[in-house]
């Protein structure tokens, strides 16, 4: 079992075919030329991601087989460079980062939290960070944001305080991560709040049941708009995460 009990992985020992059910599937049509990994990564973390332990068990069994072709239920038949696909699945299912980089996920009411997030991105690039990706959670696909959070080694969450909580788009995003077993990552936090900022506390608490999460020591607190104090904190956070 990789996903649901009714989709069992099977092996044809005569033709050396692995019928992989939901494993090794991808989104997208079969008549387009596109990179396999992008849509397969989004498929994995959207559909299979919670079941990393089961995938690891599968991969251990598969390692003893001679495989010439992988036939998933969704996506193209795979018959070349199978080590590449198996390697990615091993990385994804063990919850290890695929790439060294920082994914900055933010939401913003009046634009000031966005300015803080983009200022951090600029500082990271100045300090030589090889890969920095930003996303406005209110204006992007949540599935793609989840994909990027799992792809990169570091995550920054930037949210205003909203009704003594966090902005709804941020809450949905974090819940999407934790229910898929998000772990083995470093997380930095930017919060905004004019008189009683609590976004940092709320976001940190949402990861209480997550394993192997390291929070950056520097927390950036923006009180409505950036000032010299919050800009200095952004500099310090960038230094930690670079």
N, C-alpha and C positions, 0 to 999 in steps of 0.2 A: 504494500500500500504506500503510495506517495501522497495522495490527496484524500480521496474518499474510498471507503472499503469496496465499492462496486467497480473501481477502476484499478485492476491488478496488473502490475508489470509482468510481462511474459517474455520468454526467450525461445526462439526457434533455433535449435542446435544444428539443424540441417543446413539452413541458409545463413546462419550466424546473424540473425536479425533480432534486435531488442525492440519489442513492442512496449513503449515506455509510458503509455497512458498520458497522464497530465505532465509527466516529466519531459523536459526538453522541448516543450511547446513554446509558441510565440503568438503574439497578436499580428494582424496584418493579412493582406491577401497574398495568395501564392504567385500571382502574376506580376509582382513588382520587385524590382532590384533594390534591396536595402540591406543595411547592416543587420545581421542576425541578432547580435548581442543586445542592442538597444531595446527592441520589442520583446525579446526573450527575457530580459532582465525585468521589465515591467510586468510581464506575464508571471514570472516566477514569484516576485514579491507580492503581487496582487492576488494570485491564485494559490500558490503552493507555500508561500513564505513562512507560515506558522509551523510547517511540518519539517523543519530542518533535520530533526533527529531521524525521522523516517527516511529522508533522502540520503543521509549519511549511511544508514543501514543498507539501503539499496546500492549505493556506490561501492561499498565493501564487497557485496555479492558480485556486482558487475565486474570488479577488478579481476576476478578469476575467470572471466569469460572471454572468448574471442568474438569480437563484434565487428561486423563489416557494415552494418546499416542500423540506424536508429529511426524508428517509425513512431512519432508521437501522435496523439489524438488531434492536436492542434498545431498547425504550422507545417513547414516543409520536411520532407524526408531528408535525413542527414546521412551522407555516406563518404564524406571527405573530412580529413583533419579532425577525427573524432576526439582526439586527445584535448583539443581546444575546448570543445563543448563540455566534456567531462571535467576538465579543470575548472571552468567557470562554475559549474554546478557544485563542485567541491567547495569553492570559495563562498558561494552564496549560501549553501546549506550549513556551513560552519559559522556563519554570521561574521566572517572576517571582511574587512574593507577590501574592495577590489582595486581602488586607486587612492593614492595619497592626495588629499585635497580638502577644501573646506566648502561645505554647502551652507549658504546663509538663507534661511527661510524666514520671511517677515510678513507682517500685516500692519497696516497703518491707517489711522482714521483721518488725520489732517496732513499727513505727509512727513511729519517729523520723525517718526520711527523708521520710515523708509530712508530718510536722510542719514540716520545713524547707521542703518544696515549697509548702505552704499558707501558711507565713509569708512566703515570697517573693511569692506571689500577693497577699496582703494589702498588702504594702509597695508593690507596683506600683500597686495600685488607689489607695492613699493618695497616691501621687505623680502621679496623674492619667492613668495608662495607660488608654486607651479600651477596650481589649478584652483580657481575661486569661481563658484557658481552662485548666483543669487536668484531668488524667486519670490514674487509677490503672491502669497497664498490665496488672496482674494481674486486673483486674475490669472490663475494657472490651473492645470489639471492636477488634482490631488494624487492620482496614481503615479504621475511622472515625478512629483515631488517626493513621494515615498521611495521610488526607484533611486533618485539621486541621494537621498539620505542614507540608503543602504550602500550605495556605490562608493561614497567617499569616507575617508577616515575621521573627519571632524564635521561637526554640525553646530551651527549657531542659530538660536531661536530668538527672534526679536518681535516683541508684542507689546501693545499698550495694555494697561489695566482697563478692564471693562466689567462693570457691575461687580467689583471686588473679585474678579476672575480674569481670564484672558479672553482675547477676541475669539469669537466662535470659529473662525477659520483655523486659528492656531490650535484650538482644542481638538478639532476634528483631525488635524494633521498629526498631532502627538498621539492621539488614540489609535490612529492608523498604524503608527510605528510600534507602539507597545503591544498591541494585539497580535503583531507579527513577530514578536520576540526580539525587537531591536536591542542590540547589545554590542559590547566590544568597541565602543566609540567614545570620543571626547566631545563634550558639549559645552559651548559657551552661551551666555545669556545676555540679551539686551532687553531691559524693561523700560516702559514709559508710564508715567503717572504724575498728574499735576500736584496732588496733595497727599495721596495715600497709595503709592505704587506697591502692588502685591504680585505683579505678573511673574516675577522671578521665583517667588515662593511657590506659587501655584504650578508653574511649569516644572520646577524641580520635583515637587511632590508627585506629579504624574508619572515620574520614572521610578518611584519607590520600589516597585516590584520587578524592575528591569535588572538584568545581570551585567556586571562589568561595565558600568557607565562611570566615566570620570568627568567631573565638572571642572571647568577652568576656574582658577582662583579669582580672577577678575570678573566682577559683575558690573555691567554698564547700566547705570540708572539715569534716564533722561527725564527731567522734570519739565514736560511740555515740549521744550525745544533744546537743541544742542547749545552748550556753553563751554567755557574753557575746562571745567571740571569733567564733564562727560566726554569731551574730546580727548582729554588726557587718559581717561579710562579706556576709550577705544584704542588708543595707542598701546596701552598696556595689554589689552586683550589680544591685539594683533601680534604683539611680541610673544605672547604665550602660544598662539596657534600657528604661527608661521611655519 
